[in-house]
Amino acid sequence: MILRIVGDMFVGEDRTGNPAHLPRQSRGCNAPSVTDEGARGPAPGYQTGRMHGFSDGVFSIAITLLILEIAVPADAEDHLLRALVDQWPSYLAYLVSFSTIGAVWFAHTVITEYLDHADSVLIRLNLLLLLVVSFLPFPTKLLAEYAGKVQPERVAATFFGINLLLALVLVSVLWRYAAHEHLVRPDLADEDVTTLTKRLTPTLGVYVVLIVVGLFLPVVAVVGYLLTALFILLPFSELRRAHHRG
């Protein structure tokens, strides 16, 4: 019996996607129940609070690391103003990455607010998203370092764009999976699900186009990445409705 319990702890999950070492009655936020007719209740799942909190921590660290990549040369004392101006690629890369991580965080926050519970697949998809987000400071640094050098700049801009695209794709996959598997709140209207799905999808095509543009015009592509992230972040639809009401 003891060996079986230890073995289950190392395996981690049973076939339902729940921790194997927990009693069946205590797994997740929606433990299975039995009605008077003997039917099974809601499918077992995990609470989303820890997933949300852990994700916010990773987003915060990733977005903070971006500023650490901006620096002027140690010998810039005699021409500090010029050295600050020469760092414009770093400023641009910082703005793009900050805005993109902010847009991904915003979409992720909306998704987690809509969730009723999570399953093991959703948690793994969320970890994959955090993997890409936490990696973004590296391509940001490459873009800042190789700006102005024709061939390296194109490679850096393309690599940068692919990472941004991956982050947005994973957010979309996360939401589509949650909606498909009925992990969202039961009181959520179908219209709300459709609206969020439509809002996440169109920007993916824009990133694909900008990655191709980056092979020829890297700076134009990077500015396009910034504008796309701002489009996701800024409440243009709410501003238009407020204008019409006024």
ZAMARKE-753753 format. One record per residue (C-alpha): y, z, x. Coordinates in steps of 0.02 Angstrom, whole numbers, plus 50000, padded with zeros to 5 digits. Each point is the difference from the previous one (the first is absolute). Layout:
# ZAMARKE-753753
YZX...
***
This chain:
# ZAMARKE-753753
500005000050000501215004750139499614983950094500334989849845501705008149973500504997050182499424982149988501034997249844501545006950090499824987050137499664985949878501595004949910499784991349833498664996849872499784983749906501405004149879501295000150139500255018949995499765012850138498145002950008500125018250053500975005549845499125005449841500064986349871501015010949880501455002050126500224982450066501714992049982501285002449864498964992549861498285007750010498744991849883499805008849835498734998549861500504998549818499035006449850499154983049987499445001350181501174986150060500805001050171501845004350012501294992250118499364993350165500175012150147501454997650118501215007850124501705007549970501424989450070501125014150064499265001050174499944981250018501824998849951500535014150116499044993250149500694982649971501795006449993499735008550167499384983950082501454990049926501235013050065499294999750177499924981050007501784997949941500615013250125499114991850147501024984149973501625007750063499155006250159499814982050057501904997450007500775004350168501264993350126499624997750185500195015650108501304991150109501124994849854501345013050033501274987550068499744987349860499385010549855500864989849864499204984150063498325008750012500155005949820500424982449940498544992850097498825011049900500294989749841498184994149994499455018249996501225003849858499384985049900498175004150028500345018249953500864995149838498604988249951498605012450037500935014649921500334989849842498214993649992499225017250023501235006549871499494986249878498155003550028500305018749978500964996849840498604989249928498715012750058500965014149915500054990449835498134996550014499545018150033501105005849856499044988349886498305006250060498965011849895498705002750137499274991150151498284995150060499304998350176500384981350010501835002649954500175013750131499274988350133501174986049947501445012350014499455004750177499964981550046501784998149937500555015050103499154992350152501114984649986501585010049961499775011650149499734984750112501684992049955501035008450138499024989950130500414982349935501775006349970500145004350184499294983150051501244990849891501465009550076499404997650179499674981349993501454994249892500914985650085498484994350099499474984249910498105000250005499725019050005501265002149860499004988449887498395009450037500845016849970500804994349836498354993049937499045015750047501355010449919499944989849839498115001049988500085019050008501335000549864498954988449892498455010850025500945015549942500584991449840498294992349968499165017050014501255007849880499614986349875498125002150025500175018849980500874998049833498874986249934498465010150042500695015449914500424990049843498334990850000498995016050019501035009149867500635013250120501744999749923500615012449871499274997049828501735001249920500664985850109500444984649898499204983450046501754992950015500405012250141498424995050093500424981549983501815002650054499545008950161498664987150039501254985849979501315008950104498825002250148499284982450000501454987550025500615007550164498334996350083500324981249991501735002550074499265008950151498764985950029501414987350000501055010750118498545001950122499934980950013501904999350020499865012950140498994987650105501574989350014501485011149955499545018150039501695007949964500124991149831498285006549955500445017850049501594999549894498914993449858498835014950021501505011649984500644991549842498275000449921499825018650034501725003249927499524990049846498555012149972501055015450037501624996449907499965002049809500704982849960499244999549825500715017149956501714994750065499944984249893499545010149845501405012450035501224985450019499474992449834500145016849911501745002150073
***
